[in-house]
Structures are given as C-alpha cells and as structure tokens.
Amino acid sequence: MFADLPLLSIIVWLPILGGIAVLLSGDKGDANGVRVLSLVISIATFILSLGLYADFDSSTSAMQFVEKTAWIPVFDINYHFGVDGFSMPLIILTTFTTILVVLAGWEVIKKKPSQYLAAFLIMEGLMVAVFSALDAIFFYVFWEAMLVPMFILIGVWGGERRVYATIKFFIYTFIGSVFMLVALIYMYYKGGSFAILDMHALSLTLDEQILIFLAFLAAFAVKVPMWPVHTWLPDAHVEAPTGGSVILAAIMLKIGGYGFLRFSMPITPDAAHSLDWLIIFMSLVAVVYIGFVALVQRDMKKLVAYSSIAHMGFVTLGLFVVFQIWENPANASGGGAALAVEGAMIQMISHGFISGAMFLMIGVLYDRMHTREINAYGGVVHTMPVFAGFAVFFAMSNAGLPGTSGFVGEFMVILASFQANFWYAFLGALTLILGAAYTLWMVKRVFYGEIANEGVRVLKDLNSREFIIMTTLAIAVLVLGLWPAPVVDVMHATVENFLQHIAVSKL
C-alpha cells in the first residue's frame, strides 16, 4: 500500500514540520484551533505509522522501508532510515502515545498552549527518527536533539523545582551521550563507515569491545535508567507536566533499551558476554532495591517513577541473561534466549502503555486537587467511581496482574531467567510481590476508606475527553495482555537473527 512512498521520512517530518506550524501560529488567536491542528497532525502520523505494520514482512530480519541519501559525503554520513522487528513496534508506540498526550493537555494547559503542543509534536518526530536511523551520526543527532523539547517542557511547564530537575536531566543524559559519540567516531576510523549495520560486522579486539561497550553503557544506562544512574528520573517526573511524564516514561526510557539492541550487543558481543554479570546485577538491584524504595514514597509521581525503574530492570535482565542461558549445561538447546529477548521487547511496549496510563491518572487528580501527596487523598471512589475503576485496573496491571500486558513481558523474562539461574528468576519474581505492595498501598490510601477532606468530596468524575483516553489505554493493556502474538510475530525473525549474530565471537 505504501511501498512507493518514503514512509519513514513522512512519519518523521510530518510532526516536526507540523509542530513548527503550530509554534508559528502562536497563542494570540483561537487556542482551540491550535489544539485541533495538533490533534490532526498526531492522528495522521499514527495512521501512517500503522502502514509500517500493514506492509511489514515478518518473515525476514532485513531492514525494511529503507531510505538512503548522501548527507555529508566526505565523511560517508547518510540520511539513512529503515526499520526491523525491534524498531517498528516502538515507532507505533510513539505515535500512539503522542495522540493521548495532545488530548491530555487539551484543557489543562492554559500557558502558551501552542508552544507546549509544538514541543510534543517535534519530539515525536525526533524519537521516530532515533528508532529508524541506520546511520550512527544521524542517530546521534536526533538522540541529542530530542533532549531539547523535553528540557523546555520541564523548564517552562514544570513544578517549583523545575530548573534543578531540567539541569540534572540534561547533565546526566548529555555526559553519557558524549561517551557514545567518542565510541562512534573511533569505530568510523576503524572501519571507515558510520552505517550501523557496517559497525555490526566490524572486527574488534576484546579490549576495544569492552571500552566501546562501556561507552555505550554510559549513554544507554542513563536513558533506561539503570541503577545507580537513575536518580535524575524521579526528579524529572515530579517536576514535569503530565504530558512530559507520559512521554518520558512511555517512550524516552525505551530508547535506552533499544540502544542495547541496536548498538551494544551486536557491535560488541564478546564484551557483552564478558560483562553480562554486571548488567544482570544492575538489573536485579533495580528490580528489588528500587521496588523497596517505591514502597516508602509519599508522592504518587515519585512512586510511579521508581516503579518505572524497577520494571525497566526486566528489560535489561531479559536482554543480557541470554548469554548465561547459552552457558547453562542443563539447557543445551538455549531455547530460552528468544523468549528472554521477546519478553524484554514486550515489557518495553507494555510499560509504555501502563506507565503512560499511571501518569495520566495522577494528572487527572492533580488537575482537580493540585497535589500529588498520597496523604491528601482518601475515599476518591465515592466521588469518582468511574475514574477509580480505571485507576485500580491500571494499578493492578502495573503490579503484573495476569491477563494484562504488565504480566506478559515479566513472565516471559522470568521463565527465561530460570534457564540461566534459579536465583535470577527468584529475585526477578520478587517484583510481582513488591509491585503489588507499593501499588495496592497507594490504591488503598488514595481511593478507598472514608472521604479525606472537602476537596475530595467535591471532585468530579472523568469528563468525556478523559474517559476516551483511559478507555483507549485500557483496551491496549488488555489486548496486549490477552493476545501478544501480533507483536511477538513481527519481531520473531529479527530476534532470531539478533541471537545468531551475538552468538558469534569476533575474536
């Protein structure tokens, strides 16, 4: 259907140019016109992104929808796009989430709505470009550029400590990115190409691989974020506006996981194998320790932010446990490796839905009460029964309730971890207990019991716009939880090729 169109370029540049048009329209005229224009652009981008799924050939691991044009020929830097089973689902998640963010800020954002919406549209295009870039410098340019709209969103529409949060966010992510740039330049001089797929085939010694792997780890661990470089995330979430928190949790964190899949493991497989214990240790600390940290939070946003760190620990655990699955004598076939990687991918997509829903839920309460403190609530179910129903559903999904998407990815990773080491699976499974503990604690305090105060007593239930947002996300969580096959099927060939590649030593 879209074979003759430069579909990826359209999906990248439509929201960027649309965001610029929204920005130029300004806030002097009808604000609703700006909102409608932003919504139309985001819906159009999402529909076009579905064309990637419709025309995607799931039988091959080759890059599809490839576009390549010389950009800076003297350094062999190209305008180079393409997608496979890893990037295509994440692009659709990005375009889907942007629609919800535009709707969520419809009535809430009174201050400079055109600039607010433009920032999200531009960031959407930049994130799609990151997921589809096949040239390393091209990837790096968009990787850095997407920090700017988020920096502005937190800095302009954030809370009281927004300046501190934005500077911390920028410093952490920028410093990590510098190490990645050094690694990319080194590999260019080593192999003469900035093409990512050429870097996959680059011959490197173990020492070179370890240094390059650590450079990538500095960039991607911060973005995930992994323990102990996670401390910027709770501050950024607390100070960010609701839409910023949704995009940060649902999409931007996934770029770190995607970086391991696209760069760290295929380019430096021997180093990834040698240092798998380090990533597994960091992942399990995130799953267990950060789960306990979430238990003591009094701010709903901080609780969900720490929850995100714990759930993303499953992603990195699933990716790096594959080496120990292969090494386990009791698992000669190594068949759990594909289960681990596919589970990590499902976890990324599921967390995009659930974390986005949780932050939107907190935003609904904050818009009405202007506080995120758990102690300020109680008995919300009496005045907002429909909203409470959605909130409990999303909270249980966050805790890994079977039948929801929150269960599928974690269960796949736990099953695969059993084939590597019993204790990995045991510690990983603790998140089901800890997740239920901190999530149900919040639900009990906020939604049940007696009405806490007059502010809760006069709360109004969801309006039609909020109901549409919550219903859409609830359907997504249920569909992925009950029927993950459409997502697993499109990535299976890519996963098999990925595993075959990283199983071969470069030494």
ZASE-451249 format. One record per residue (C-alpha): residue in one letter; x, y, z. Coordinates in pm, whole numbers, plus 32768, in hexadecimal, padded with zeros to 4 digits. Example, Ala and Ser with C-alpha at 12.3 -4.5 7.8 and 13.67 -1.06 7.14 Angstrom:
<sites>
A84CE7E3E830CS85577F9682CA
</sites>
This chain:
<sites>
M800080008000F811980F08062A823380487FA3D826C81707EBBL826D82787FCDP839382E880A4L82BC828281CBL83C082A882DDS841F8404826BI82B28469826CI827E83DE83CCV83B484968446W838385E5839EL8207860883ABP81FE86408525I833D87118520L82C087FC840FG816287F084A5G81F3884E85F6I82A789768559A815D89E184B7V80AD89C88609L81C58A8F86AAL81B28BA185A2S80388BBA85C7G80758C4C8720D7F868C798845K7EE08DBE87DEG7DC68D1C871BD7CD78C03876BA7D878B09884EN7C9389F887E4G7D098A1C867EV7E6E89D086ECR7DF588A387B2V7D29881B8690L7E4D8849859FS7F378791868FL7E3D867586B9V7E0C86518540I7F8686428509S7FB7853F861CI7E988465859FA7F1684798437T8072841384A9F7FE582EB856AI7F1782758441L804A82898361S811581C78461L801380AF8450G807C809182E4L81CA80118364Y81157EF2840FA802A7EB182EBD81437E9181ECF82457DF482D4D82D27CA58265S82F67BDF83A8S83A57ABC82F8T84EC7B7982CFS85E27C2083B8A86597D1382ADM86227E8782D4Q84E27EFA822CF845F804A81A9V85CC80A68171E861E820880FDK8782827580BCT880B83BE8037A896684548059W896985608166I8AD985B281A9P8B9084E5809FV8CEF8544810CF8CBC847F824FD8BCD838281B5I8AB183FE8294N895F83AE81FCY87F284018228H87A48294826AF865E820782F3G85D980A6831AV85187FD08412D85157E69848AG84527DA4858DF84F67E6586ABS84B97FC88634M83687FB08587P82957F6386C1L834580798780I82F78174866BI8185811A867BL8190813987F9T8225829787CCT811C831186D8F8002827587A7T8077831688EBT809B846F884FI7F26847887FEL7ED38436896CV7FC5854289E1V7F27864588FBL7DCE85E8897FA7E4585EA8AE8G7EBB87538AD0W7D8487CB8A18E7CE188938B2FV7DF088848C36I7F04894C8B8DK7EA28ABB8B93K80028B498B7EK808B8B598A1AP7FCA8A2A8993S805C8A4C8836Q81C08A3088B9Y8160890E899DL80BE88438887A81CC889D878BA82D688138877F822586C18882L81F286AE870AI835C870586C2M83D2860D87C9E82F68500872BG83A6852685DDL84FC85278681M84B283E88744V84318335860EA8573839C8560V86418306867CF858A81BA865CS85B381AE84E2A870E824684A8L880981598406D892B825083FEA89DE827A854CI8A1283F38532F88AF841B84B6F8840835885EBY8919842E86CDV889485768643F872C85158686W8789847487D3E881485C1884CA8709869787A6M85EA85E9885AL8677866189A8V862C87CA894DP84AC87B8893EM84A286F08A83F858F87EA8B27I84A489028ABEL836B88498B2DI83ED880D8C8CG849289628CA5V83618A2C8C36W823289608CA7G82D288A38DC9G82AC88C48F41E835D899A9041R84AD88E69025R84A188D08EABV85EE89818E70Y86A688878F4FA85F687618EA7T863B87D88D45I87AB881A8D83K87D786C88E2DF871F861A8D11F87F086C98C08I894086938CB3Y8908851F8CEET889284D68B8FF898885BB8ADCI8ABE85368B8EG8A5A83D08B3ES8A25843189D3V8B8484C289B4F8C1B836B89FDM8B3E82D488F2L8BB383D787F3V8D1F8386883DA8CD782148804L8C26825C86BAI8D468332863AY8E448227869DM8D84811E85DDY8D6E820384AEY8EE8822384A3K8F0780AF84DDG8E15804283CBG8DE1817582F0S8C67817B830EF8B5E821583ECA8A56811A8377I89D5806284AAL89BA7F1683F2D8B257F388382M8B877F6F84ECH8AD97E268542A8BD67D748461L8D057E3A84D6S8E287D658553L8E8E7DD086B2T8F787D4787BDL8EED7CF68917D8F917E2B89AFE8EF97F0788A0Q8DA77E6488D2I8DAB7E978A4AL8E0280078A2CI8CF7803E8920F8BF97F7789EAL8C3B804B8B21A8C1A81888A51F8AC7811489D2L8A6880A78B31A8AA682098BAFA89A7828C8AB3F88A0817B8ABCA88A5812E8C32V8855829A8C7CK873782998B84V869481558C03P86E981BD8D1DM87A880AA8DD1W881C80AE8F38P88EF816C8FA8V88C5827D8E9DH874C828F8ED2T873283B58FC1W86DD84B68EB3L859884038E59P84C484388F96D852285AA8F99A84CE85D28E28H8380851F8E50V831585E38F83E835E87328EE3A82EA86E18D80P818887308D0BT80AB85FF8CE0G80ED85E08B6AG826385F98BA3S825784E08CA3V818E84078BB3I828384308A90L83AF840D8B76A833582C48C0BA828082318AE0I837D827F89CCM84C483228A31L852882128B28K84F6810E8A15I860181B58943G870181398A40G868B7FD28A1AY86837FFD88A1G87EB807A88ABF88607F338948L87B07E718832R882A7F488713F898B7FA18787S8A1F7F0388BFM89D57D93888BP89FD7D6D870EI8B367E4886F8T8BE77DC1882EP8B5D7C5F8867D8C937BDE891AA8C9A7D058A09A8B237CDD8A44H8B637B708A94S8C887BC08B7AL8BCB7CD18C36D8A737C318C39W8A987BF88DB2L8AB67D708DE7I89777DC38D27I88B97CA58DCDF892B7D208F24M88C37E878ED6S87757E098E4FL87277D368F81V87837E55906AA868D7F2E8FA7V857F7E258FC1V85A77DE19136Y86467F1091DEI858880179117G84477F559161F84887F8A92D4V84D580FA9293A8382811B91E8L82DB808F9321V833B81BC93F5Q82D682D09302R81CE83CC9367D81B284799216M80E983B49113K81C684228FF3K830283B990AAL826A826890F8V821782288F8AA836B82B08F1EY842281B88FFCS833280AB8F85S83A080FB8E20I850D80C58E7CA84B87F738F14H83EA7F048DE7M84F57F748CF1G85E97E998DB2F85317D748D15V858A7DF68BBCT87017DF68BF7L86EB7CAD8CB8G863B7C088B93L873A7C8A8A98F88767C208B4DV88057ADD8BEDV88177A388A95F898E79FE8AB3Q8964793C8BF5I884178788B63W892F77FF8A54E8A3A77AB8B56N895776E18C3CP89AA756C8C0BA8847750F8C71N87C175D68B48A888875528A24S879175D08921G879A773689A1G8632775B8932G85DE78558A40A86B4796489A1A85A779CA88A9L84A679C789C3A85827AB38A8EV85B67BB38978E844A7BA88906G83E17BCC8A72A84BE7D008A94M841F7D9A895EI82BD7D4B89D7Q83197DE28B27M838A7F248A7EI82467F4789BDS816D7EE48AE4H821F7FD68BCAG81DB80E78ACAF806680AB8AEBI805880788C63S814A81878CD4G80A1827D8BE9A7F5082218C7FM7FD282428DE5F805F839D8DAAL7F21840B8CF6M7E5983888E1EI7F2B84548F0FG7F02857F8E27V7D8785638E3BL7D9785798FB7Y7E9B868E8FB3D7DCA87628EC5R7CAE87568FC3M7D6787639111H7EBB87FA90B5T7F7787069190R801E85B79157E8047856092C7I7FA484139317N7F3F84919470A7E6C85A393D2Y7D7C84A09344G7C94839193BEG7B3D8315935BV7B5C838C91F1V7A8882639183H795883049227T7966843A914BM7A1A83B59013P79A582498FEDV79ED822C8E76F7B4782C08E9BA7B8D81E38FC8G7B3380B08EFAF7C30810F8DEDA7D35816A8EF2V7D18801C8FA6F7D2D7F648E58F7E6B801A8DF1A7EFF7FF18F4DM7EC57E798F3FS7F5B7E708DE3N808B7F238E70A80A17E128F78G80A17D038E6BL7F3B7C848E78P7F147B558D8EG7E437BAE8C60T7EDF7D068C44S80127D6D8B7FG80CE7DAA8CC4F80DA7C348D00V81437BB78BA9G829D7C4F8B7FE83067C178CE8F828E7AAF8CE2M834F7A6B8B9FV848F7AFA8C34I84627A388D7AL842A78F28CBCA856179318BEAS862D79908D1FF85E2783B8DB8Q86AB77A48C9CA87D878758CFCN87D078798E78F86BD782D8F72W871879599049Y86F47A4D8F27A859079D58EF9F854D79D8906FL85CA7B3B90A0G851B7BAE8F64A83D47B168FDAL83EA7BE49119T83767D0D904BL821E7C6A9033I820D7C7691AEL82AD7DCB91D7G81E47E5C90B6A80A17DE49156A81147E7092A5Y81607FD5923ET804A7FE7913CL7F387F639221W7FB7803F933BM7F848170925EV7E3080F691E3K7DB580B59345R7E22820993C6V7DAB82D5929DF7C6B822E922BY7BD681719350G7B7081BD94B5E7AB582ED952CI7AB584329468A7BEE84E294DFN7B8A865094C2E7AA48749941BG7B81875492E7V7B4485E292A4R79D1860A92F2V799C86FD91D1L7A6A864290CCK79C3860B8F7CD79E684C58EBEL7A88849E8D6AN7A11857D8C4FS79E384ED8AF2R7B4585488A82E7BE584A28BAFF7B0083738B8AI7B6F83428A20I7CDF83518A85M7CB582568BA1T7BDE816A8AD1T7CD8816A89B4L7DF681118A9CA7D2B800A8B53I7CDB7F5F8A07A7E4D7F6889A5V7EB67ECE8AF2L7DB07DBA8AD5V7DF17D688968L7F697D49899AG7F317C838AD9L7E3B7B8C8A42W7EC37B7C88DEP80367BD988C4A80677B048789P80447C21868AV81667CD68730V82397BA0876CD82097B258606V82927C618563M83CD7C5A8634H84157AE48630A84F07ADC84F6T85AE7C0E8570V85E77B6C86C5E86677A298628N875B7AEA854AF87C87BBD8674L88127A878743Q88D279E18627H89A47B1C8602I8A017B498772A8A4A79D38796V8B7179F286A8S8CB47A708742K8D7B7B808693L8EC07B09872F
</sites>
